[in-house]
Amino acid sequence: MSRVRIVPTGAAAEYFGGSGEEFDAEAGNLFQLVEVLDARAPGFGDAAGVQLVFAVNGEVTEDWTAPLPERAEVLIVTKISGG
């Protein structure tokens, strides 16, 4: 498990009280992180991956199995669709 810094933005911040305040969490990968965050903010898990995306240390990732580096910054942003 790694301790990571969570930075919720936009719609993601609404799940955590709307303030966008950063906080720490422990998880080994994004699957585990979503479980941790859903326990803290019920309903978050349903939005993760559908309405929200994750950027780990500044890079958007869709590989939820990749290990999270210790002290990584995990930005949670609203997914933007286009076409």
C-alpha positions in Angstrom: 0.0 0.0 0.0 1.1 3.5 -0.8 0.1 6.8 0.9 -1.1 9.1 -1.9 -2.4 12.6 -2.1 -5.9 13.0 -3.4 -6.8 16.2 -5.3 -10.6 16.2 -6.2 -11.6 18.8 -8.8 -14.9 19.9 -10.3 -17.7 17.4 -10.0 -15.3 15.0 -8.1 -15.0 17.6 -5.3 -18.8 17.4 -4.7 -18.4 13.8 -3.4 -16.0 15.1 -0.7 -18.0 18.1 0.6 -17.6 20.4 -2.4 -14.5 22.1 -1.1 -11.9 20.5 -3.3 -9.7 20.1 -0.3 -6.8 17.7 -0.7 -6.4 14.7 1.6 -4.3 11.6 1.9 -5.4 8.0 1.4 -3.7 4.6 1.3 -4.1 2.2 -1.7 -1.9 0.0 -3.8 -3.6 0.8 -7.2 -6.6 2.7 -8.5 -9.0 -0.2 -8.0 -8.2 -0.1 -4.3 -8.3 3.6 -4.2 -11.8 3.7 -5.6 -12.9 1.3 -2.9 -11.3 3.5 -0.2 -12.9 6.7 -1.6 -16.3 5.0 -2.0 -16.2 4.1 1.7 -15.5 7.7 2.5 -18.0 9.1 0.0 -20.8 6.6 -0.9 -21.6 6.7 -4.6 -18.1 7.7 -5.7 -17.4 4.2 -7.0 -20.3 4.4 -9.3 -19.0 7.6 -10.9 -15.3 6.6 -11.1 -14.4 5.6 -14.6 -17.7 6.6 -16.0 -17.9 10.3 -15.1 -14.4 10.8 -13.6 -10.9 10.0 -14.6 -7.6 9.9 -12.7 -4.3 11.5 -13.3 -1.4 10.1 -11.3 1.5 12.5 -11.0 0.2 14.5 -13.9 -0.5 11.7 -16.3 -4.0 10.5 -17.1 -4.2 6.8 -16.6 -6.8 4.1 -17.5 -4.7 1.3 -16.0 -6.3 0.8 -12.6 -4.0 -2.2 -11.9 -0.7 -0.2 -12.0 0.9 0.2 -8.6 0.5 3.7 -7.2 3.9 5.2 -6.2 4.4 6.3 -2.6 3.4 10.0 -2.1 1.9 10.2 -5.6 -0.6 13.0 -6.4 -3.9 11.6 -7.7 -5.9 14.2 -9.4 -9.6 13.3 -9.9 -11.2 15.2 -12.8 -14.5 15.2 -14.7 -14.4 13.1 -17.9 -14.9 15.2 -21.0 -16.4 13.6 -24.0 -15.9 14.9 -27.5 -16.3 13.9 -31.0 
